[in-house]
C-alpha cells in the first residue's frame, strides 16, 4: 500500500505546529505559576534590551521588592582626558570602575562652557567596546541647533540612550550662541520633539538652589518645569550636609515632582580640586570639614583617608533616610571609589551581568551571546577583529559560522586597543628570571595588568592563587586562567551572570607560554592524564600538538536558569585560537613589550628569543565536578607531575659522567638559547664551574694521597733507621 507523500508531509507539519502551540501555552502557564505574586523568585533578567537609566532603576526596585531586599544602586561620573597619556589612564580606570558594576557611567561635556568633542567618543567607546551604560552630558548655551541635532543623532547611532540636559556654564568671554534655547528646559523640549521617548533625559537639581536663582522656591519652580517638559529623573549638585539633600528631596515631592532624585556626592580626594569645585559651584561646606581639609592639605594620604570616611558617613545617612541610589563624582580615580563602595558594603548585592563578558551596544551585535575564551581579558581586541561579521553567534558558536572571517591582525591597532601602561614594561631584563618576576608581580598585585590581561590578579585567579603562583615560579608564563565552577549561584559577585535563580558551571581553562625543550615532557603528561584537552603551537603555527584532531568547539562556561534555555557564553574554538589568537598573543611580546627597548639590547634579545622559540599552550580540564585534591588527572596535577619529572631529570643529569656533561654543554651552546640560563634547566656556567670544581677536587685528592704516601714512606724509613740503631746498640 502506497501513501500520498505530499499529504503525509503536510499532515505531519500540521501535527508539529499543533504540538508546538500546545507546548508554548504550557510553557507560559508554567512560567506564570512559577513567577506569580506568591513566589519569591524573579523572572529571568529582562533589562538588557534597554539602556535607559529610568528603566534600570525601575527594574532594580522591582527586584528589591520581589526578593525582599534593600540593595542600593550607584552610578559614576568621569570626565574626558586632555592628553594622550591621560586617555590611556582613563581607559584603565574605566575598566577598573566597570568591574564595580555601576548602573551607569556619566561622561561630562566640558566645564566653563568649553567644547569637548571627546565626550561623545568616550561614550561610544565605553558602550561599543566595553559594553557599559553611559549618559552623555549635553549643554545648550554654546551650540547651534544644527550642532545639537548632529550630536543627538550621533549619540543615537552609537546606541547611547541617556542624556543629561544642562544649560551649561557661561563662557569666560561672555559670548553665547543665539539658538533660541536659553535654559535646560528648552533643551529637554528640543530633544523630545526630535527623538520622542528614545532618550532617557536627566536634569540637574540644586539642593542649595542654583547660584543665579533668587530663592529656593524659584529654583524649585524651574526644576518642576524641566520635569514637566519631559525629564525622567534628577541628579543633584554636590553637597556636604546630608540633611540639605533630604530637605531638597522633600520640597520636590511637595510641589509634585515624583521622578527619581539621586544625590550627587563628591569625595574629597584632592585639595586643589576640592577648592576649585567648591568655588565654581558655590557650594556651602560646613566649618568643621573646611578646618579638617586645611589641616590635612599637605598630607594627601591622610586627606584621602578623611575624604573616604566622610563620604561613607554621608552615604550611610542618606541610605538610612530612604535613598535607593548614589551618584559619585569619581574625578577619574579608582582606589578611593573602590574603598567607598566596599566600605558601604554595596558589592554584596546580586550580580547584574547578563554574560561573563560585557555586550557591545553596536546594533549588529545585539544578539551576540557567545565568544571565544582566549579573548576573555582583551574584549576590545576581539570586537575590533570581528566587527565585519554579518551575523554573530547567538546560542552556539557555530550558528551562522559560514562567512565569518576575522580581520587581519594589525599589531599597531591591537596595541592601542589595550595599551600596557605599567612602569614594569620598561624594566631592564638580564635573564628570563626577570621576565618571570614581572608575571609574579602581577599575581601578587604589584602590577595591575600585563599585555595579555588587563585585569588585576584578584579578578582572574579566584581560588587558584597559590597554584598559579607555583606555575609561574616554575617558569610557565600565565596569560589566561578561569577556575573550575560547579553549581555556583548565578548571583555570585565574581563569577555569576545571567540573573537570579540560575547555576553556573565552568571547566578550568588556562593558557601560558612554555620553553621549547619542555613541550614534549608536558605533552607526555597530558597524554597520560587522558582527561584534558590541549592545544599547543609555536609562533608560526608550523608545530601543533593537540588531542582535538576534529577541531571540535568545546564549551568552557555555561549556565542554567529558570524559564530560559541553557546559556553557553564562553567556548574554546581551535580554529580561531590557531589562526587568529596565536598571531595576537605572540605579537604582544613585540608590540607591547619589546618596542620599549633599544634594538639588539639585552632586554630586546630576551623578548625576541621568547617570541621566536617558545610555545603557546591551551589546556581545558574537563573534570569540572571534582575538586583538584580528589583527582590525579586534572590540569594542576599534570603540571605538578611535570615539575617533579623535571627535577628528577635534573638530578640524574647532574650525576652523569664528565664527558656526557661536556657534550651536553656543547650541544646546548650550539642551540644558542638563553633559556638554559634559567633556574629550571641546566645552567651552562654552573655546569662548567662544577666540572672545573670536579677536576680541582680530583687534583687535590691526588695531591693529598701523594703527600700521605710520602709521609708514610718517610715514617717507615725513620722507623727502620731507629730499629737499626736500636739493634746496633744492643749488639754493642
C-alpha angles and dihedrals in degrees: 000000000000123000128217100254095198096051090043093055094045090050090052091050091052091049091050092049091050091049091049092052092050091050091050092051091046091049092050091049091051092048091048091052093043096051100035124135092273093057121096091204123092128226119260114288109287105171100087096087091068134049097191112128093218091055091048091051093048090050089049090054092049091051091050090050095047095044094038094238136138100212116164121217124210139197132203132221122206135167131225118264121249099212136044091247090049090052091055090050090048092055090052092047093048091051090053094044090049089060087064087063103229116189091239144352119231115209114199121224102217132294130244093034092293122147118243116183091178093073094075090046091052090051092048092048093047093051102037100038103024098031093229128151109243139187118207119215111225125185125194105201099080103036137078122232089254092055091048091051092050093048093049092048092048090049091051093047089051093054096252111149103171128075129180102210113210137168089220133219118295112258117254090243090055094235121134134182117255099226101137090251111107104157140038089251088061090053091050090053091046092053093048092050092052103038107016112207097340093105126057103223123208126186135196124256126198116214090193092038126256114296090240095049120103094217143356090255092056091048092051089050091058091045089054089050091055091052092047089052091060110284113148101199146359132236113196129228115252121281136174102210115067092206089062091062094043091054090046092052092048091051090051091054091049093059093047104266104145103165121107115283115202121195116235112219128192115201112214102236102138128040099211093043092049093051093046095050094045091050094047096045093038092225122170114242119194115248095242091055093049092050092049092048091050090050093053100036093109095049108061095182093057090042091056091047090052093045093051093048092047091050092050091050092050093048093049091053091049092049090050088055093055104270109156097188142033131206113205124197098219098188086213091291126128110184098059091045091048090052091050094050093049092040088059092045089234092142090070093081121097125286116264099194114123089198137008086258128050113255118233118239093222105128095232090056097051093111097041111127106150130066137168112263094227091076093048092119097031103054096151090057092051093049090051094048093049101037094108096061117121094207130025126207110269107179105356132022094242093055106118092353094148110097095016111132128169121229117257109270109252110187095203089060095041090052093058094047094062107016117194104222100165114128088232090074090079096043110128115247122215098170143352087275089071090056090049090050091059090054088049091052089055092052092049093048098249089117120040098205147008129206089268100039122046093185134082118259092249090068099047104037106051108165094348096077099115094042093049090049090053088049093055092042087060093054104265109133105218117213103160135022134169119180127230113267127190119180095335114172112260091227093063111130097225106034105014127109141154101052136282128325098035138110129226128217127186138172117225108258129187138174126190145151119250134189115259097242091057098053098087092050090051093048091050091054092046091051091050092050093057093190103080129081111216139182120188125179142163129232098278096034093242093124120050130172115187142140091206095086094160091054093234118183107243122206113231103176129024138160139200121213135181114267093003140094120257114280119220105181102159126048139164109237110189093201097054089041093054100036103037115008092048090059093047096044094051092039092059089068088064107033098037102032117014094048089067091069135064116264115268092009117137093257090047092053094049092054091044090052092053091046094050103040111023126091132232113228130197119187128183116195102210094194102087094156105063122059118242095256095061100053134060098201105056122115096261092052090049090056092045090054089049091054092046093049091049091053091049091049091049091053094050092046091053090054095055122106124274096254093056092047092050090051090048092051091051092050091049091050089053090053088054099203121147092212090090089068089069128099094254101059136043110293108223095212093047091050091050091048091049091051090051090047090051091051091048091048091051091049091048091049091051092048091048091050092049091048091049092049092049091049091049091050091049091049091050091048090050091049092050091049091050091050092051091049091049092050092049092050091050092051091050 
